Amino acid sequence: MQAFTLKQGINKFGNKGIQAATDELKQLHERQVFKPINMDELSNIEKKRAMESLIFLVEKKDQRIKARTCANGSIQRSYIGKDEAASPTVSTEAILLTGVIEAKEERDIMTADIPNAFVQTPTEEPKDGDRIIMKIKGPMVDMLVDIEPQTYKKFVKGEDGSKVIYVQVLKAIYGMLQSTLLFYKKLRRDFEENGFTINPYDPCVANKTVQGTQQTVTWHVDDLKSSHIKKEVNDEFLKWLNKKYGNKKIGEVKAHRGKIHNYLGMVLDFTEQGVLQVQMKDYITTLLNEFPREIGDNKKKYPWNQELMLADYMTKPLIGIKFEKFRKEIMNLKNST
């Protein structure tokens, strides 16, 4: 699915785009994902580290317009290490091995998607005392003011010719480097409190004995697969997920039941008794169709074009130095030696 910026999305989708963006900001407000703060109260470090907010619109297969707010977390790379941002995800081997076990034991399979997973995850207290700050600009400011004028209007400021609101981020937001790890820690904690034991070889596989037999859960960020011999165990697990992560007003945990599951780009097919069949034809077809260039008379698509390895050396910066200046320095060095 092609993602559009807010301006592009509004131009393409019109009022549907505006409504989707408004609904997205409204649910962030209702979930208390951030709170506005006075710009004058920010420390110099907080101002320097403030992330810009982004919002993207996509058209779903059912023609619904969906908006997602992100933070431009690239600025965090200067002070957040990989150990604070990298999150484990289930291995392909674990998906296949658990799938074989599920097929042999003829388990009931359920795949589920946790809605708005990151924004349900509180941020951690800053180690250095500086808060996580995000800067909301332009049309998004007007949308927030329309949603809750008493909360946001007094915090609107002018900056570089644009309206801006500074907010303290209270929940993990897509784009923040640490969001995935924060959610992983929360989900793992919740599983362990529910009696699950995390597999020592794959930190995204959990097992629990229920009614004398094993329940297994694997997960990749917010996409889960649960299995047990008895269907009612998955029924209860879904109720627990909704109690923890669902919300009738904002969105409930979406679950799929049955013998065929589209999970992480793979189709897991349990229709043949005792057998797991795996295929990725749909994923590969989509990948090929989305390649950007048609080359040659056969009109085949490729993920590259003839200009891939070419660069405009006269205008593009190279490690902070224009290439032409860099070339002259190399030539001067060569001539002097």
C-alpha positions as CSV (number, residue, x, y, z in Angstrom):
1,M,0.0,0.0,0.0
2,Q,1.3,3.4,-0.9
3,A,1.6,5.9,1.9
4,F,0.9,9.5,1.4
5,T,1.9,12.5,3.5
6,L,-1.0,14.5,5.1
7,K,-0.9,17.1,2.3
8,Q,-0.8,14.5,-0.4
9,G,-3.4,12.4,1.3
10,I,-5.9,15.3,1.6
11,N,-5.3,16.2,-2.0
12,K,-6.0,12.6,-3.1
13,F,-8.7,11.5,-0.7
14,G,-10.4,14.8,0.2
15,N,-12.7,14.8,3.2
16,K,-12.0,11.1,3.8
17,G,-8.4,11.9,4.3
18,I,-9.1,14.8,6.7
19,Q,-11.5,12.5,8.7
20,A,-8.9,9.7,8.9
21,A,-6.3,12.1,10.2
22,T,-8.7,13.6,12.7
23,D,-9.7,10.2,13.9
24,E,-6.1,9.2,14.4
25,L,-5.2,12.3,16.4
26,K,-8.4,11.9,18.4
27,Q,-7.6,8.4,19.5
28,L,-4.0,9.5,20.4
29,H,-5.6,12.2,22.6
30,E,-8.1,9.8,24.2
31,R,-5.3,7.3,24.9
32,Q,-3.3,10.1,26.5
33,V,-0.3,9.4,24.3
34,F,1.1,12.9,24.8
35,K,0.4,16.1,26.8
36,P,1.0,19.7,25.6
37,I,3.8,21.6,27.4
38,N,4.8,25.2,27.3
39,M,7.7,25.8,24.9
40,D,9.4,28.2,27.3
41,E,9.7,25.4,29.9
42,L,11.8,23.2,27.7
43,S,15.5,22.7,28.5
44,N,18.0,23.3,25.7
45,I,18.6,19.5,25.4
46,E,14.8,18.9,25.1
47,K,14.5,21.5,22.3
48,K,17.5,20.0,20.5
49,R,16.1,16.5,20.8
50,A,12.5,17.3,19.9
51,M,11.2,14.9,17.2
52,E,8.9,16.2,14.5
53,S,5.6,14.6,14.1
54,L,4.5,13.0,10.9
55,I,1.2,11.6,9.7
56,F,0.7,9.2,6.7
57,L,-2.5,8.1,5.0
58,V,-3.0,4.8,3.2
59,E,-6.0,3.3,1.4
60,K,-6.8,-0.2,2.7
61,K,-8.0,-3.0,0.5
62,D,-11.6,-2.3,1.5
63,Q,-11.2,1.3,0.4
64,R,-11.1,2.6,4.0
65,I,-8.6,5.5,4.5
66,K,-6.3,4.8,7.4
67,A,-4.0,7.4,9.1
68,R,-1.0,6.7,11.3
69,T,1.0,9.2,13.3
70,C,4.7,8.7,13.5
71,A,7.6,10.5,15.2
72,N,10.7,11.3,13.2
73,G,13.0,9.4,15.5
74,S,16.1,9.8,13.4
75,I,17.3,12.5,15.7
76,Q,17.4,9.9,18.5
77,R,20.2,8.0,16.9
78,S,22.7,10.5,18.3
79,Y,22.0,9.6,21.9
80,I,20.1,6.2,22.0
81,G,22.3,3.1,21.5
82,K,21.3,-0.1,19.7
83,D,20.9,-1.9,23.0
84,E,18.1,0.5,24.0
85,A,16.3,0.2,20.7
86,A,16.7,-3.3,19.3
87,S,13.8,-5.7,20.0
88,P,13.7,-9.4,19.5
89,T,11.1,-10.9,17.0
90,V,10.1,-14.5,16.5
91,S,12.4,-16.5,14.2
92,T,11.3,-18.1,11.0
93,E,12.5,-21.5,12.5
94,A,10.3,-21.0,15.5
95,I,7.2,-20.3,13.4
96,L,7.8,-23.4,11.3
97,L,8.7,-25.7,14.2
98,T,5.7,-24.7,16.3
99,G,3.6,-25.0,13.1
100,V,4.7,-28.6,12.6
101,I,3.9,-29.4,16.2
102,E,0.5,-27.7,15.9
103,A,-0.3,-29.8,12.8
104,K,0.8,-33.1,14.3
105,E,-1.2,-32.5,17.5
106,E,-4.1,-31.0,15.5
107,R,-4.3,-27.9,17.7
108,D,-6.8,-25.1,17.3
109,I,-4.9,-22.2,15.8
110,M,-5.6,-18.5,16.3
111,T,-3.7,-15.5,14.9
112,A,-4.3,-12.1,16.3
113,D,-3.3,-8.5,15.8
114,I,-3.1,-6.1,18.8
115,P,-4.5,-2.6,17.8
116,N,-2.4,0.5,18.4
117,A,0.1,-1.6,20.2
118,F,2.8,1.0,20.7
119,V,0.5,3.8,21.9
120,Q,-0.7,1.4,24.6
121,T,2.8,1.2,26.0
122,P,4.1,3.8,28.5
123,T,7.5,5.3,28.0
124,E,10.1,4.8,30.6
125,E,11.3,7.5,32.9
126,P,14.2,9.4,31.3
127,K,17.6,8.5,32.9
128,D,19.0,12.0,32.5
129,G,15.8,13.9,33.6
130,D,15.1,15.1,30.1
131,R,11.6,14.3,28.7
132,I,10.8,12.8,25.3
133,I,9.5,15.8,23.3
134,M,7.7,15.9,20.0
135,K,6.9,18.9,17.9
136,I,3.5,19.0,16.1
137,K,3.3,21.4,13.2
138,G,0.9,22.8,10.6
139,P,-2.6,21.4,9.9
140,M,-2.2,18.8,12.7
141,V,-2.1,21.7,15.2
142,D,-5.5,22.9,13.9
143,M,-6.9,19.4,14.1
144,L,-5.9,19.0,17.7
145,V,-7.3,22.4,18.6
146,D,-10.6,21.4,17.0
147,I,-10.6,18.1,18.9
148,E,-10.0,19.6,22.3
149,P,-9.6,23.5,22.3
150,Q,-9.4,23.8,26.0
151,T,-6.4,21.4,26.2
152,Y,-4.4,22.6,23.2
153,K,-5.3,26.2,22.2
154,K,-3.2,28.0,24.8
155,F,-0.1,26.0,23.8
156,V,-0.1,27.0,20.1
157,K,3.0,29.0,19.2
158,G,4.5,30.4,16.0
159,E,7.8,29.0,14.8
160,D,9.5,29.5,11.4
161,G,6.2,30.8,10.0
162,S,4.2,27.8,11.1
163,K,1.9,26.9,14.0
164,V,3.5,24.5,16.4
165,I,2.6,22.7,19.7
166,Y,5.3,21.0,21.8
167,V,4.1,17.8,23.6
168,Q,5.7,15.4,26.1
169,V,5.4,11.9,24.7
170,L,3.9,9.6,27.4
171,K,3.3,6.5,25.3
172,A,5.5,4.8,22.6
173,I,4.9,6.2,19.2
174,Y,5.7,4.6,15.8
175,G,9.0,6.1,14.6
176,M,10.6,6.4,18.1
177,L,13.7,4.1,18.2
178,Q,12.8,2.6,21.5
179,S,9.0,1.9,20.8
180,T,9.4,-1.7,19.6
181,L,11.5,-2.7,22.6
182,L,9.2,-0.9,25.1
183,F,6.2,-2.9,23.7
184,Y,8.2,-6.1,23.7
185,K,9.0,-5.7,27.4
186,K,5.4,-4.9,28.2
187,L,4.0,-7.8,26.3
188,R,6.5,-10.3,27.7
189,R,5.8,-9.0,31.3
190,D,2.0,-9.5,30.7
191,F,2.6,-13.1,29.4
192,E,4.7,-14.0,32.3
193,E,2.1,-12.6,34.8
194,N,-0.5,-14.8,33.0
195,G,1.6,-17.9,33.7
196,F,3.5,-18.3,30.5
197,T,7.2,-19.3,30.4
198,I,9.4,-17.7,27.8
199,N,11.4,-20.1,25.6
200,P,15.1,-19.9,26.5
201,Y,16.1,-20.2,22.8
202,D,13.6,-17.8,21.3
203,P,12.4,-14.9,23.4
204,C,9.3,-14.5,21.3
205,V,7.9,-18.0,22.0
206,A,6.0,-18.6,25.2
207,N,4.4,-21.8,26.6
208,K,1.8,-22.5,29.3
209,T,0.2,-25.7,30.5
210,V,-3.6,-25.3,30.4
211,Q,-5.9,-28.2,31.2
212,G,-3.0,-30.6,31.2
213,T,-1.7,-29.7,27.7
214,Q,0.5,-27.1,26.2
215,Q,-0.6,-23.7,24.8
216,T,2.0,-22.0,22.6
217,V,2.2,-18.4,21.6
218,T,4.6,-16.8,19.1
219,W,4.8,-13.2,18.3
220,H,6.4,-10.7,16.0
221,V,5.8,-7.2,17.5
222,D,2.0,-7.1,17.7
223,D,1.2,-10.1,15.5
224,L,0.5,-13.2,17.6
225,K,-0.2,-16.9,16.9
226,S,-1.7,-19.0,19.7
227,S,-2.4,-22.7,19.6
228,H,-3.9,-25.4,22.0
229,I,-5.7,-28.7,21.6
230,K,-8.9,-27.2,22.9
231,K,-10.7,-24.3,21.1
232,E,-12.0,-22.8,24.3
233,V,-8.4,-22.1,25.5
234,N,-7.9,-19.8,22.6
235,D,-11.3,-18.3,23.3
236,E,-10.2,-17.4,26.8
237,F,-6.8,-16.2,25.6
238,L,-8.6,-13.8,23.2
239,K,-10.7,-12.5,26.0
240,W,-7.6,-11.9,28.0
241,L,-5.9,-10.1,25.1
242,N,-8.9,-7.8,24.7
243,K,-9.0,-7.1,28.4
244,K,-5.3,-6.1,28.3
245,Y,-5.1,-4.4,24.9
246,G,-8.6,-4.1,23.4
247,N,-11.0,-1.2,23.6
248,K,-14.6,-1.2,22.2
249,K,-14.5,2.5,21.4
250,I,-11.0,2.6,19.8
251,G,-10.5,-0.9,18.6
252,E,-10.5,-4.5,19.8
253,V,-8.0,-7.2,19.2
254,K,-8.6,-8.7,15.8
255,A,-8.4,-12.5,15.7
256,H,-8.6,-15.0,12.8
257,R,-9.6,-18.6,13.4
258,G,-9.6,-21.7,11.1
259,K,-7.3,-23.9,9.2
260,I,-5.6,-21.3,7.0
261,H,-3.7,-18.3,8.4
262,N,-1.9,-15.4,6.6
263,Y,0.9,-14.8,9.2
264,L,3.9,-12.6,8.6
265,G,3.8,-12.9,4.9
266,M,3.4,-16.7,5.0
267,V,0.2,-18.7,4.4
268,L,0.1,-21.4,7.0
269,D,-2.2,-24.1,5.8
270,F,-3.4,-26.8,8.3
271,T,-6.3,-28.2,6.2
272,E,-4.6,-31.5,5.6
273,Q,-4.7,-33.6,8.8
274,G,-1.3,-33.7,10.5
275,V,0.4,-31.6,7.9
276,L,1.6,-28.0,7.8
277,Q,1.8,-26.5,4.3
278,V,3.5,-23.1,3.8
279,Q,3.4,-20.9,0.8
280,M,4.3,-17.3,0.0
281,K,2.9,-16.9,-3.5
282,D,0.7,-14.0,-2.5
283,Y,3.5,-12.2,-0.8
284,I,5.9,-12.7,-3.7
285,T,3.3,-11.6,-6.3
286,T,2.6,-8.4,-4.3
287,L,6.4,-7.8,-4.1
288,L,6.9,-8.2,-7.8
289,N,3.9,-6.0,-8.7
290,E,5.2,-3.2,-6.5
291,F,8.6,-3.1,-8.1
292,P,9.0,0.4,-9.4
293,R,10.4,0.0,-12.9
294,E,9.5,-1.8,-16.1
295,I,12.5,-2.6,-18.2
296,G,12.7,-3.8,-21.7
297,D,10.1,-4.8,-24.3
298,N,8.8,-7.6,-22.1
299,K,7.7,-5.0,-19.5
300,K,9.0,-7.1,-16.6
301,K,9.3,-5.2,-13.4
302,Y,12.5,-4.8,-11.4
303,P,13.4,-3.3,-8.0
304,W,16.1,-1.2,-9.7
305,N,16.7,1.0,-12.8
306,Q,19.6,2.1,-14.9
307,E,20.2,5.1,-12.7
308,L,20.6,3.2,-9.4
309,M,24.3,3.5,-9.2
310,L,24.5,7.0,-10.7
311,A,24.7,10.1,-8.5
312,D,24.6,13.8,-9.2
313,Y,28.0,14.6,-7.8
314,M,27.6,18.3,-8.4
315,T,24.7,18.8,-6.1
316,K,24.5,15.9,-3.7
317,P,26.4,16.3,-0.4
318,L,28.9,13.5,0.4
319,I,29.7,13.2,4.1
320,G,28.9,16.9,4.6
321,I,31.2,18.1,1.7
322,K,30.0,18.7,-1.9
323,F,31.6,16.2,-4.1
324,E,33.0,18.8,-6.5
325,K,34.9,20.4,-3.6
326,F,36.0,17.0,-2.4
327,R,37.2,16.1,-5.9
328,K,39.3,19.3,-6.1
329,E,40.9,18.5,-2.8
330,I,41.8,15.0,-4.0
331,M,43.2,16.5,-7.3
332,N,45.3,19.1,-5.4
333,L,46.7,16.3,-3.2
334,K,47.5,14.2,-6.2
335,N,49.3,17.1,-8.0
336,S,51.3,18.0,-4.9
337,T,52.6,14.4,-4.6
